[in-house]
Amino acid sequence: MIGSGVSPDVATYTCLLVGFGNSRQMDKVSGLLKEMSEKGYPPDGRTYNVMIKLMTNRNMPEDAARIYKKMIKNGFEPTIHTYNMMMKCYFHCNNYEMGCAVWQEMGRKGICPDVNSYTVFIGGHIRHGRIDEAHKHVVEMMNKGMKAPEIDYNKFASDLSKSGKPDVLHDLALKIKFSGKLDACNVLNDWAERMKNGFRKRVVNQTGDRLF
């Protein structure tokens, strides 16, 4: 390209960053960023988003946050996809507080969460044992008419069943059924029935009668 007299622009550099980043050649990524600055091609919004994605894919949330702050400082806005990636990265790196902080940052900036945002956020709550928060946001999604999130419904229902309220599971199953996710609906109903059967057995046992 250079040999033919055509100079690379920001878009070209950004594509190269993606290629080197995906092949884990981070030394070349650093070299390209330096070269961009030296040749008067500062990163644009897409470049920053690409760099944040590279950091989050490598579970490096602090580096992603550093790039995010620099991006904002230079007048560029992240995409909702960038927020989703950062939130997911924090949750996977066992930083629950910062994962929630990204969600709150989206709210402060007036960014409406999409289905993927909710899926990541709810998954983070489940991962960190905050099942009541997870349940609250699944219900919120259903009330907004959104698609049901892609989460581990077996674990979700198992954790939620510990509340001892089978009706909660049945109610949620009905909401999710209307969203078209029948498999998830069946899982929730199955756990609700297990809870009811377990309760019946405990009641019989407490009266002194045989269970079987």
N, C-alpha and C positions, 0 to 999 in steps of 0.2 A: 504493500500500500504506500509506504513512505518512498520506496524506490521509484514508484510511478509519479511522484510529485504530489501525492494527495496526503494532507496532514490529518491525523485522527482528531475527532472532536469528542465532546463529553460523552455522547451516546456510544461512540466506538470504545472509549476507555471503559465505560460502564459494562459493556458486553464482555470485554476482556476480563474485568474484575469477576464477573459471574463465572466465566470459564475457569480461571485460575482458582477461584474460591471453591468451586465444586470439585475440582481435582486436588484440593487440599494443598495447593502451592501458595501458602500464605506469605512467603517471602516475596513472591512476585506481586502479590496483591499490594503489599506495603510499598514495593518499588513503583508500581503504577500510580498509586495515590501521590507519592512524592513527585513523580514525573508530571502528573496533571497540574499540580500547583506550580511547578517550575516553568511550565509552558503556558501558563495563564488560562488553564481550563479547570476552574474550581468545581467541586462536585455539585450537581444539581439535586433536586428532590429524589429522582429515581436512583441516583448513585447512593445517596444516604440510605434509602430503603433497602437497596441491594446489600449494603454493608451491614445493616442491622440484621437482615436475614442470615447472612453468613455467620454472624456472631451467635444468633439464637440457635442456628442449626448445630453449632458446636457447644451448646450449653454454656455460653459465656455471657450471662445476662448483664454483668457490670460493664463489659465492653460495649454491649448493645445500648445500654443506658447512656454511656458517655457519648456515643455517636448520636443518639437521639437528642441530647441536650445541645450538641453542636449544631445539629440540623435546625432545631428551633431557633437558636441564636442567629443563624444565618438566614432566617426568614422562610424556611421551607416547612411544610406541614406533612407529617407522616400519614400514610393511608390507614384505613381501619385494619387492613391485613397486617400492617406493621405492629399495631397495638396488640392484635391477637397473638402474633408470634412472640412478642415480649412477655405477655401475660403467661402464655404456655411455658415459656422457658423458665420463668421464675418458679412456677408451680412444680415443674419437673426437677428443678434444682432445690426443692424443699424450702423455698422462700415464700411461704404463704402470704405474709404481710405485703411483700412487694408485688405479688401477683394481684392482690386486691387493690393495691395502690394504682396499678395500671388501669384497672377497671374504673376507679374513681377519677383518674385523669381523663379518661374518655368522656365521662359525664360532665366534668368541668369544661371541656372543650365543645360540648354540645354534640358529640358524636353518638348517634344511636347505635347500640350494639346489634350486630346481625346474628344469624343462627350460629355461625362459627364462634362468635364472641361468647354467646351464652354457653355453647358446648364446652369451650375451653374453661370458662369460669365455673360452670357447674362441675365439670370433671375435676377441677382444682379443689373445690370444696369436698368432693367425695374422697379424693386422694388424701386429704388432710383431716378426714374424720369430721367434717362440719356438715353432717347430713341434713340438719334443719335448714341451713342456708341453701344447700343444693335443692331441697324440696321446694323452698320458697321461690327459687328462680325458675324451676321447671314449671310450676304453676303460673308464674308470671308470663312465661313464654306462651303457654296454652291460652291464657286470657287475652294475649295480644293476637291470637290467631296464627302464630308461627308454627313451623314444623317442629316436631319433637326432636330434642337433641340426640346426637349419636353418642351415647354413653353406655357403660356397662350396667345394664338394667338389673342384672342378677345381683351384683354387689350393692347397687343403689337400693333395691327392694329389701335385700338382706339387712342392710344397715338401718333402713327406715322401719323395718319390722320390729326393731328393738324398742321402738316407742310404745309398743303394745296397743296400737290403734289400727286395727285392720280396715276400718272404714276410710281412713286416710288413703290407704293403698287402693281400695276399691274406687274412691272418688277420682283419684289421679289416673287410674286405669281407664276410666270412662272418658276423661278429658283427652288422654293420649289416643284412645280409640278413634275419636272424632278427627284427630290429626292424620289418621291413616296408618299409624304404626301399630299394627295388630300384634306382632310378635312381642313388643314391649308391653302392650296391654295384657297379654296372656301371662307374662312373667309376673307382673304386679298382682294380678288376680290370684295366681298360684300361691304367691307368698301370703296374701291376705287370707286365703283358705287354710294355709299351714298355721297361721297365727290363731285362727278360730278353733281349729282342731286341737292345737296345743292347749288353748285355754279350756276347752271342754274336758280334756284329760286331767288337767290340774284340778278342776272343780270336782270331778268324780273321785279323784284320789283323796282330796281333802275331806270327803264324806265317809271315807273308809271303805268304799267299794273297790272292787278289783278293776284294774284298768283294762285288762285283756281277758 
